[in-house]
């Protein structure tokens, strides 16, 4: 069983998907992509936590989501271009 995605995380990830142009997916594809993206975010957070233990948590968390967005959208632009 997969980990449930909290509502505010789901909103964030769905926003990334829209920004990346992933708007023409059916419901099943949308959920699959959403869960794949959630796994990527989880892995990204694990790595970032290890690298930033001395940074204040609120600053760290804000920056991690900005960096993840930049990485995800940048990777999708390269795939589309």
Order of alpha helices (4+ residues) and beta strands (2+ residues): alpha-alpha-alpha
